[in-house]
Amino acid sequence: MDVTGVMSPTGATTVEPVPPPAGTVASLAAAAWGGVSYAARTIGVPRGLRGLAVEVAWTAVHLTVYPWGLLDEALRPGGVHAHHRTDHLPPGERSLLVSDLDGAGTPVLLVHGIVDNRSIFVHLARVLRRRGHGTVQAVNYSPMTALTGDIRAAARDLGQHVERLCAVSGANRVHVVGHSLGGLIARYYVQRLGGDARVDTLVTLGSPHQGSLIAHLLPPTVVPRQLQPGSELLRELTEPASGCRTRFLAVWSRMDQLIVPQRNGRLEHPDLQVTNVSLDHVGHMAMTIDPKVVHLVTCALARTRPLRERAAWRALERHHAEIAGRHLRDLFAADPERGERLTAEAAGIHLDYSKNRVTDETVRLLLALAEESGLPERREMMFRGERINVSEDRPALHVALRMPREQTLVVDGVDVVAEVHQVLDRMSAFADAVRSGRWTGHDVPDFEATKPPSFVPEQGATAEDALSGTDAFIMQADGKAWLYAPAGLADGPMPTHYEPVESPVANLLHDQQDNPALERIDRAWNRINPSQSEVYPYAFITYRLTEHHTAGGMSRTLPYLAELQPEFFCEVSPALAQERGLEHLGWATLISARTAIEARVLVTERMKPLRIGDQTVHQIGLPYHWGANGVTTGDPANDLLGVVMDPNVHIQESKVATCDIQPGRRPRGPALLEFVEQYRRKAGVEPGGNV
């Protein structure tokens, strides 16, 4: 499911009251004065000039990527970091992925501002993904919202996006980052439409929480009126919101050229958990790329500060500065009992850390850092079997190796403790068997299982007693277990892989395509399809059916069996049927260098194409029970096969070969001979004999 769409206004439209003309004039004058003050703050200081330069540059870049942002963004529930290794990432980028499982798994929804689109978040989205947030989604709402829309309707549509995102990702809550108008839309959803049940954290960047006098300069449609200070919508947002569960971070800038006065970017409400952060170096558009703003956003969504910014870490740094110059002699002189107290012992292992520059205060501060970093919670999650290994998206189950047999740890519906003890039992049985002096393994010795390899038979011993402890396998001439055949095979001694004589693919293991020791019969009636031939591109295999016996001579004559399998067929995949134009239950002709046969088409998902290297190989299944006699008759599958024999026991290679397949029935009489001969000529095969 794709949660991206166009947030177009729906439902009833609320018309805001038009302020009196005198008020409008006063507001315009205030807006003009605010613009003068803004220019003075911006141009009058170096920081303002730098901010203005960044604002202009980013606006120019944003205009170039704006058309790309009109396209909807596909949702990837697993995120780019699903099963993603973190060892190559620097600590600052992998901190969330490693330290905050809940934060990494909570989807982030980005909502853009007025007449904008998701391209405004191209940098912020990339940073959030690299920091470990698996699902980051930017939505587009209609660019006509400024002219024809309504913040309330847009908030309802945002709620639908949030519900779809939760359904697809499996998350219960989301984070939302809103820029400009997007922040106000998200706030209305959270505060007035019950969105606090879904939104964990809402970050607003340059959002006019108390309106903007600039709105008086816009066309007098619904949204500009809603953005005017003191509008009905903004008054509604001041109503009580007790019990709201969402955390708010409102970032506003004294250089914001679209919010006048700039302090109206603050979010002030007695019932909300709000943190306001003011800046004085960044403009409205550049907020989504400013490093400080991006840092504020990532920290707010992570719910955990980077390690070096945590209070316990800073306390440790101060503590280190205090004791760094102290010698161990001084520590023992001041605390003679530290050698007994600063130790730990468990499972027969004694740890003495008293001879390190450590004090009781050091231990207390380290424990405080563990608490602040959420170590106790993560430990409990590990013992519950939750997926704390976020780089591989799985639990850390080594704790199950130490759990007693009577305990349970169910992960994905499976009791892993029971599985662990099954393996431990097999290991124990194997170890017991080795210690007992019994022969173990998959093969069975041909004498008593307790005879040791060191046993030497007495002179004149017979039968089993005459076998030494190293002669356990009497089927071999030397009584030894063989890893390979040193004698007796025409194609030994080491086992290896050869492709069939007729194969659509090259031998991927070595240069020898097929067995050089095969017995071949070079006759006109036994022409062989060239290997990897484009004329005979498909592999066919033969198999038997439950309802027939061997080649069918005994079962095709029985009406009941013939009724169960009434016709010869070829089994193909939907992909091959589409490639060759084959119809289910229609006719198909199969061609090799020996002959051509016909069969009914059976299209099934069972006969799946194979992916071998960069090549797709289609398979065709043929039951080999049919012939000319019986209640049910049909072309024999064996007629397609060539005769090529194993060099040791002379068994024919009759389970796989190659062919072509075409829709329709095969030719008859002389036309069949010419049909097969045409294929031979195309493949470069010598002319054959009777078909």
C-alpha positions in Angstrom: 0.0 0.0 0.0 1.3 3.4 -0.9 0.5 6.0 1.8 1.6 8.9 -0.4 -1.1 10.9 -2.1 -2.3 14.4 -2.6 -3.8 16.0 0.4 -6.6 17.9 -1.3 -9.2 19.7 0.8 -12.3 17.6 1.5 -15.5 18.1 3.5 -17.1 21.4 4.6 -15.2 24.6 4.2 -15.1 27.0 7.2 -15.2 30.7 6.2 -13.2 32.9 8.5 -14.6 36.3 9.4 -13.1 39.3 7.5 -11.4 41.8 9.8 -12.7 45.3 9.7 -11.1 47.6 7.2 -9.4 49.7 9.8 -7.9 46.6 11.4 -6.7 45.5 8.0 -4.9 48.8 7.4 -3.3 48.6 10.8 -2.2 45.0 10.2 -0.7 46.0 6.8 1.2 48.8 8.5 2.5 46.5 11.2 3.6 44.0 8.5 5.4 46.8 6.7 7.1 47.9 9.9 8.0 44.2 10.7 9.6 44.0 7.3 11.8 47.1 8.0 12.8 45.6 11.3 13.7 42.3 9.7 15.8 44.0 7.1 17.7 45.9 9.8 18.4 42.7 11.7 19.4 40.8 8.7 21.6 43.3 6.8 23.0 44.9 10.0 25.0 41.9 11.3 27.4 39.4 9.7 25.4 36.4 10.9 22.3 37.9 9.3 24.1 38.4 6.0 25.4 34.8 6.0 21.9 33.5 6.8 20.4 35.6 4.0 23.0 34.2 1.6 22.1 30.6 2.6 18.4 31.4 2.3 18.8 32.7 -1.3 21.1 29.9 -2.3 18.8 27.2 -0.9 15.8 28.8 -2.5 17.5 28.7 -5.9 18.4 25.0 -5.4 14.9 24.2 -4.2 13.4 25.7 -7.3 15.4 23.4 -9.5 14.3 20.2 -7.6 10.7 21.4 -7.1 9.3 19.6 -10.2 10.8 16.3 -8.9 9.0 16.8 -5.6 5.6 16.8 -7.3 6.0 13.0 -7.8 4.6 10.8 -5.0 7.1 9.0 -2.9 6.8 5.2 -2.7 6.7 3.8 0.8 9.4 1.3 1.9 8.1 -0.1 5.2 11.4 -1.9 5.9 13.3 1.3 5.2 16.7 1.6 3.6 18.3 0.3 6.8 16.4 -3.0 7.0 19.0 -5.7 7.5 21.6 -2.9 7.1 25.1 -3.3 8.6 26.2 -0.5 10.8 29.9 -1.3 11.4 31.0 1.1 8.6 29.0 4.0 9.8 30.6 6.6 12.1 29.1 6.7 15.7 27.2 9.9 15.0 25.3 8.3 12.2 24.6 5.0 13.7 23.8 6.2 17.2 20.0 6.0 16.9 20.1 2.7 15.1 22.2 1.1 17.9 21.0 3.0 21.0 17.2 3.6 20.5 15.3 0.6 18.9 11.9 2.3 19.5 13.1 5.5 17.9 14.6 3.7 14.9 11.4 1.7 14.3 9.0 4.7 14.6 8.0 6.0 11.1 8.7 9.7 10.4 6.2 11.7 8.4 7.3 15.0 6.8 4.7 17.6 5.9 5.6 20.6 3.7 4.5 24.2 3.8 2.2 26.3 1.7 2.6 26.0 -2.2 5.5 23.7 -1.6 6.1 20.0 -1.9 8.2 17.2 -0.5 11.4 18.3 -2.2 11.9 20.8 0.6 12.8 17.8 2.8 15.4 16.2 0.5 18.3 16.9 2.8 16.5 16.3 6.1 15.0 13.0 4.9 18.4 11.7 3.9 19.9 12.6 7.3 17.1 10.9 9.2 17.6 7.7 7.2 21.3 7.8 7.8 20.7 8.3 11.5 18.8 5.0 11.5 15.1 5.9 11.0 13.9 3.0 8.9 10.7 4.6 7.5 10.8 8.3 6.5 8.0 9.5 4.3 7.3 12.9 2.9 3.6 13.6 1.9 2.4 16.0 -0.8 -0.8 18.0 -0.3 -2.4 20.0 -3.0 -0.5 23.2 -4.0 -3.9 24.8 -4.4 -4.5 24.6 -0.7 -3.5 28.3 -0.4 -6.2 29.3 -2.8 -9.0 26.8 -2.3 -8.1 24.8 0.8 -8.8 24.7 4.5 -6.4 23.7 7.3 -9.1 21.6 9.1 -9.7 19.5 5.9 -6.0 19.2 5.3 -5.6 18.0 8.9 -8.2 15.3 8.4 -6.4 14.1 5.2 -3.2 14.1 7.2 -4.9 11.8 9.7 -5.8 9.4 6.9 -2.1 9.4 5.8 -1.0 8.6 9.3 -3.4 5.7 9.6 -2.3 4.2 6.3 1.3 4.6 7.3 0.7 2.8 10.6 -1.1 0.0 8.8 1.7 -0.6 6.3 4.6 -0.2 8.7 3.0 -2.1 11.6 3.8 0.8 13.9 1.4 2.2 16.6 2.8 5.7 16.6 4.6 8.0 14.3 6.8 11.2 14.4 5.7 14.2 12.4 8.0 17.1 11.2 6.0 20.0 9.7 7.6 22.9 7.9 5.7 26.2 7.8 2.0 25.6 7.2 2.6 21.8 7.5 3.4 22.3 11.1 0.1 24.1 11.8 -1.8 21.4 9.9 -0.1 18.7 12.0 -0.8 20.6 15.2 -4.5 20.9 14.4 -4.6 17.1 13.7 -2.9 16.3 17.0 -4.7 18.9 19.2 -8.2 18.9 17.8 -8.7 15.6 15.9 -7.3 13.1 18.4 -4.0 12.7 16.6 -2.1 12.6 19.9 -3.0 8.9 20.0 -0.8 8.4 16.9 1.8 11.1 17.0 4.6 10.6 19.5 6.6 13.8 18.6 5.6 16.8 16.5 8.4 19.1 15.4 7.4 22.3 13.7 9.9 24.4 11.7 8.9 28.0 11.1 5.2 27.4 11.6 2.9 30.4 12.3 1.4 29.1 15.6 0.1 32.6 16.4 -0.5 33.7 12.8 1.5 36.0 10.6 0.7 39.5 9.4 2.0 38.5 6.0 -1.3 36.6 5.6 -3.0 40.0 5.1 -1.0 40.4 1.9 -2.3 37.1 0.5 -5.5 36.6 -1.5 -8.5 36.7 0.9 -9.3 32.9 0.7 -9.8 30.5 3.6 -6.2 29.5 4.4 -4.8 33.1 4.4 -7.6 34.2 6.7 -6.9 31.2 9.0 -3.2 32.3 9.2 -4.1 35.9 10.3 -3.4 36.6 13.9 -6.5 36.2 16.1 -8.4 34.1 13.5 -11.1 31.7 14.5 -8.9 28.7 13.8 -6.0 30.0 15.9 -8.4 30.9 18.7 -9.7 27.3 18.5 -6.1 26.0 19.0 -5.9 28.0 22.3 -8.8 26.0 23.8 -7.9 23.4 26.5 -6.1 20.3 25.4 -5.6 18.4 28.7 -4.2 14.9 28.4 -2.5 15.5 25.1 0.1 12.8 24.8 2.2 14.3 22.0 5.5 16.1 22.7 6.1 19.3 20.7 9.3 21.0 19.6 8.7 24.4 18.0 11.7 25.8 16.2 11.4 29.5 15.1 13.8 32.1 13.8 14.2 35.8 14.3 15.3 35.9 10.7 12.1 34.2 9.4 10.9 36.5 6.6 7.4 34.9 6.3 6.3 35.0 10.0 5.7 38.6 11.1 6.2 39.2 14.0 8.8 36.4 14.2 7.9 35.5 17.8 4.5 34.2 16.4 6.5 31.1 15.5 6.5 30.1 19.2 4.0 27.5 20.4 2.5 28.6 23.7 -0.2 26.5 25.4 -0.5 25.5 29.1 -1.7 22.0 28.4 1.0 21.0 25.9 4.5 19.5 26.4 6.3 22.1 24.4 10.0 23.0 23.9 10.5 26.3 22.0 13.9 26.9 20.4 14.7 30.3 18.9 17.4 30.9 16.3 18.8 34.1 14.9 20.8 32.9 11.9 18.5 31.1 9.5 15.6 32.1 7.2 12.3 30.4 6.6 13.2 28.2 3.6 16.6 27.1 4.9 15.3 25.7 8.1 15.2 22.2 6.6 18.9 22.2 5.7 20.4 24.2 8.6 22.8 21.9 10.6 21.6 23.1 13.9 18.0 22.6 13.0 18.6 19.2 11.6 20.5 18.3 14.9 17.5 19.5 16.9 15.1 17.4 14.9 17.2 14.2 15.1 17.6 14.5 18.8 13.9 15.2 19.4 12.8 12.2 17.4 15.4 9.9 18.9 14.2 10.7 22.5 17.9 10.1 23.4 20.6 12.6 23.3 23.9 11.6 21.6 26.2 9.9 24.2 28.6 12.9 24.7 25.6 15.2 25.3 24.0 13.2 28.1 24.2 14.6 31.7 25.8 11.4 33.0 28.5 11.5 30.4 29.3 15.1 31.2 29.4 14.2 34.9 31.9 11.5 34.1 34.0 14.0 32.2 34.1 16.3 35.2 34.9 13.3 37.4 37.7 12.2 35.1 39.3 15.7 35.3 39.2 15.4 39.1 41.0 12.0 39.4 43.1 11.9 36.2 46.2 13.0 38.1 45.8 10.7 41.1 48.2 7.8 41.5 47.0 4.3 42.5 49.2 4.6 45.7 47.2 7.6 46.7 43.9 5.8 46.0 44.9 2.8 48.2 46.3 5.0 50.9 43.0 6.9 51.1 40.9 3.7 50.8 42.7 0.6 52.1 39.6 -1.6 51.7 39.2 -0.9 47.9 41.1 -4.1 47.1 38.2 -6.1 48.7 35.3 -3.8 47.7 36.1 -3.0 44.1 35.9 -6.6 42.9 33.3 -9.0 41.5 33.0 -12.8 41.4 30.7 -15.1 39.5 30.8 -18.6 38.0 34.3 -19.1 39.3 35.7 -15.9 37.7 37.2 -13.2 39.9 37.4 -9.7 38.6 39.6 -7.2 40.5 39.2 -3.6 39.1 40.6 -1.9 42.2 44.0 -1.5 40.5 42.5 0.9 38.0 41.9 4.6 38.4 38.4 3.9 39.7 36.5 5.1 42.8 33.1 4.4 44.2 32.0 7.6 42.5 33.3 6.3 39.2 31.1 3.2 39.5 28.1 5.3 40.5 28.5 7.6 37.5 28.9 4.7 35.1 25.7 3.1 36.4 24.0 6.4 36.0 25.1 6.6 32.4 23.8 3.1 31.8 20.5 4.1 33.3 20.3 7.2 31.2 21.1 5.3 28.1 18.3 2.8 28.7 20.5 -0.2 29.4 18.1 -1.8 31.9 15.2 -1.6 29.5 17.3 -3.0 26.6 18.4 -5.9 28.9 14.8 -6.7 29.6 14.0 -6.5 25.9 16.8 -9.0 25.2 15.4 -11.5 27.7 11.9 -11.1 26.2 13.2 -12.0 22.7 12.5 -8.6 21.2 14.4 -7.6 18.0 17.1 -5.5 19.6 19.6 -6.5 16.9 18.4 -3.8 14.5 21.2 -4.2 12.0 19.9 -7.7 11.2 16.3 -7.2 12.4 16.3 -10.2 14.8 16.5 -10.9 18.5 19.8 -11.5 20.3 19.1 -15.1 21.3 22.4 -16.1 22.9 20.5 -15.7 26.3 18.4 -18.7 25.3 21.5 -20.9 25.3 21.7 -20.5 29.1 18.0 -20.8 29.9 17.0 -24.0 31.8 14.9 -26.5 30.0 11.7 -25.6 31.9 11.8 -22.0 30.8 10.2 -20.7 27.6 11.1 -17.9 25.2 8.6 -17.6 22.4 9.8 -15.7 19.3 7.6 -15.5 16.2 5.4 -18.3 17.7 8.4 -20.7 18.3 9.8 -21.7 21.7 13.5 -21.2 21.0 14.5 -22.6 24.4 13.0 -26.0 23.4 14.9 -25.8 20.1 18.1 -25.0 21.9 17.7 -28.0 24.2 17.0 -30.3 21.3 20.4 -29.3 19.8 22.1 -29.5 23.2 20.6 -33.0 23.6 22.0 -34.1 20.3 25.4 -32.7 21.1 25.4 -34.5 24.5 24.4 -37.8 22.9 27.2 -37.4 20.3 29.8 -36.6 23.1 28.5 -39.6 25.2 28.9 -41.9 22.1 32.4 -40.7 21.5 33.4 -41.2 25.2 31.7 -44.6 25.2 34.0 -46.0 22.5 31.2 -46.6 20.0 31.5 -45.9 16.3 29.3 -42.9 15.4 28.3 -41.1 12.1 25.9 -41.7 9.3 27.5 -44.9 8.1 27.3 -48.1 10.0 30.4 -50.3 10.6 30.3 -53.9 9.4 31.3 -55.2 12.8 30.3 -54.6 16.5 29.9 -50.9 17.1 32.3 -50.9 20.2 35.4 -52.4 18.4 38.1 -49.7 18.7 40.3 -48.7 15.8 43.3 -50.1 17.7 41.9 -53.6 17.7 44.2 -56.3 16.1 42.7 -59.8 15.5 44.4 -62.9 16.9 46.1 -65.3 14.5 43.5 -67.7 13.1 40.5 -65.6 13.9 37.5 -65.9 11.6 34.4 -63.9 10.5 33.9 -60.6 12.4 36.7 -61.5 14.8 39.2 -61.5 11.9 38.4 -57.8 11.0 40.8 -55.3 12.5 39.6 -52.1 14.1 40.4 -50.2 10.9 38.5 -52.6 8.5 35.0 -51.4 9.3 33.5 -51.4 5.7 33.8 -54.8 4.1 31.9 -53.8 0.9 35.2 -52.0 -0.1 38.1 -54.2 -1.1 40.4 -52.6 1.5 37.7 -52.4 4.2 38.1 -48.6 4.5 35.6 -45.8 4.1 36.2 -44.1 0.7 36.0 -40.3 0.1 36.6 -41.1 -3.6 36.9 -44.1 -5.9 40.5 -44.9 -6.5 39.6 -47.7 -9.0 36.7 -49.3 -10.8 35.2 -46.2 -12.4 35.6 -45.0 -16.0 35.2 -41.4 -15.0 36.8 -41.1 -11.5 38.3 -40.8 -9.1 36.9 -37.5 -7.7 33.2 -36.7 -7.9 32.4 -33.6 -9.9 29.6 -31.8 -11.7 28.9 -32.0 -15.4 25.9 -30.5 -17.2 23.7 -32.9 -19.2 24.7 -33.4 -22.8 21.8 -31.2 -23.8 21.8 -28.2 -21.4 20.6 -24.6 -21.9 23.4 -23.3 -19.6 27.1 -23.4 -19.4 28.9 -25.4 -16.6 29.4 -22.8 -13.9 32.0 -25.0 -12.0 34.6 -25.6 -14.6 35.4 -25.5 -18.3 34.4 -29.1 -19.1 30.7 -28.8 -20.2 29.6 -32.5 -20.0 31.2 -35.8 -19.1 33.9 -36.6 -21.6 33.6 -40.4 -20.8 29.9 -40.7 -21.8 29.0 -43.4 -24.3 27.4 -41.8 -27.3 25.6 -43.4 -30.3 26.3 -41.4 -33.4 23.4 -42.4 -35.7 21.0 -40.5 -37.9 18.1 -41.3 -35.6 20.1 -40.1 -32.5 21.1 -36.5 -33.4 21.9 -34.5 -30.3 20.7 -30.9 -29.6 23.7 -28.5 -29.3 24.3 -27.3 -25.8 23.1 -23.7 -25.0 21.2 -23.7 -28.3 18.9 -20.8 -29.1 17.0 -23.2 -31.4 16.3 -25.6 -28.5 16.2 -23.1 -25.6 14.1 -24.9 -23.0 14.9 -27.7 -20.5 12.3 -30.5 -20.3 12.2 -33.1 -17.6 10.2 -36.4 -17.3 8.3 -37.7 -14.3 5.7 -40.2 -13.5 2.0 -39.8 -12.3 0.3 -41.7 -9.5 -2.4 -43.0 -11.8 -0.1 -44.7 -14.4 2.7 -47.3 -14.2 6.1 -47.0 -15.9 5.6 -46.3 -19.7 1.9 -46.9 -19.3 1.5 -50.1 -21.2 -0.3 -51.8 -18.2 -2.2 -48.8 -16.9 -3.5 -47.1 -20.1 -5.7 -50.1 -20.8 -7.6 -49.7 -17.5 -10.7 -47.4 -17.9 -10.6 -46.1 -14.3 -6.9 -45.0 -14.5 -7.3 -43.7 -18.0 -10.3 -41.6 -16.8 -8.2 -40.1 -14.0 -5.4 -39.1 -16.4 -7.1 -39.0 -19.9 -4.5 -37.2 -22.0 -0.8 -36.7 -22.5 0.1 -33.1 -21.3 3.1 -30.8 -20.9 3.4 -28.7 -17.8 4.6 -25.1 -18.2 4.8 -21.9 -16.1 2.6 -18.9 -16.7 5.7 -17.0 -17.8 6.6 -19.5 -20.5 3.0 -19.7 -21.6 3.0 -16.0 -22.1 6.4 -16.0 -23.9 5.3 -18.7 -26.4 1.6 -17.9 -26.6 0.4 -21.1 -25.1 -3.2 -21.5 -23.8 -4.2 -23.6 -20.9 -5.7 -26.9 -22.1 -4.8 -26.0 -25.6 -2.3 -27.9 -27.8 1.5 -27.5 -28.0 4.2 -29.0 -30.1 7.6 -29.9 -28.6 10.6 -30.3 -30.9 14.1 -31.8 -30.5 16.7 -32.9 -33.1 15.0 -36.4 -33.0 11.4 -35.7 -33.5 8.4 -33.5 -32.6 5.5 -34.5 -30.3 2.3 -32.9 -29.3 0.6 -32.5 -25.9 -2.1 -30.7 -24.1 -0.9 -27.6 -22.2 -1.2 -27.5 -18.4 -0.2 -24.1 -17.1 0.8 -24.2 -13.4 2.7 -22.2 -10.8 4.6 -25.4 -9.9 6.9 -25.4 -12.9 8.8 -22.3 -11.9 11.5 -20.7 -14.1 15.1 -21.1 -12.8 17.5 -18.2 -12.4 21.0 -19.4 -13.2 23.6 -16.7 -13.2 22.1 -13.9 -15.3 20.0 -16.3 -17.4 16.3 -17.3 -16.9 15.8 -21.0 -17.7 12.2 -22.2 -18.3 11.3 -25.8 -17.5 8.8 -28.1 -19.2 7.4 -31.1 -17.4 6.4 -34.3 -19.3 4.9 -37.5 -17.9 6.3 -40.5 -19.8 3.3 -42.8 -19.6 1.7 -42.4 -23.1 2.0 -44.3 -26.3 -0.1 -45.6 -29.3 -2.2 -48.3 -27.5 -4.8 -48.3 -24.7 -8.0 -46.5 -23.7 -6.0 -43.2 -23.6 -3.3 -42.6 -26.2 -0.8 -39.9 -26.9 2.7 -39.2 -28.2 5.5 -40.8 -26.1 7.6 -38.3 -24.2 10.6 -40.6 -24.6 10.6 -40.0 -28.3 12.1 -36.5 -27.6 15.0 -38.0 -25.8 18.4 -38.9 -27.2 20.4 -42.0 -26.2 23.5 -41.0 -24.2 24.8 -43.5 -21.6 26.7 -43.4 -18.3 30.2 -44.9 -18.9 30.0 -47.2 -15.8 26.6 -48.9 -15.7 25.3 -47.7 -19.2 22.1 -46.1 -17.9 20.5 -43.7 -20.4 20.5 -40.0 -19.6 16.7 -39.8 -19.8 15.6 -37.3 -17.1 16.5 -34.0 -18.8 17.2 -32.7 -22.2 16.3 -29.6 -24.3 13.6 -28.7 -26.8 11.6 -25.9 -28.3 7.8 -25.5 -27.7 5.3 -23.8 -30.1 1.5 -23.5 -29.8 -0.7 -25.8 -31.9 -0.5 -29.4 -33.0 2.4 -31.1 -34.8 2.5 -31.8 -38.5 1.8 -35.4 -39.8 3.5 -37.6 -42.3 6.3 -36.2 -44.5 5.5 -32.7 -43.2 6.7 -33.9 -39.8 10.0 -35.0 -41.2 10.5 -31.7 -42.9 9.5 -29.8 -39.8 12.1 -31.5 -37.7 14.7 -31.1 -40.4 14.2 -27.4 -40.6 15.0 -27.2 -36.9 18.1 -29.3 -37.4 19.3 -26.9 -40.1 18.7 -23.8 -38.0 20.7 -25.4 -35.1 23.6 -26.7 -37.3 22.8 -30.3 -36.6 23.5 -33.0 -39.2 20.5 -34.3 -41.2 18.8 -37.1 -39.4 17.0 -40.3 -40.4 13.4 -41.5 -39.8 11.4 -39.5 -37.2 
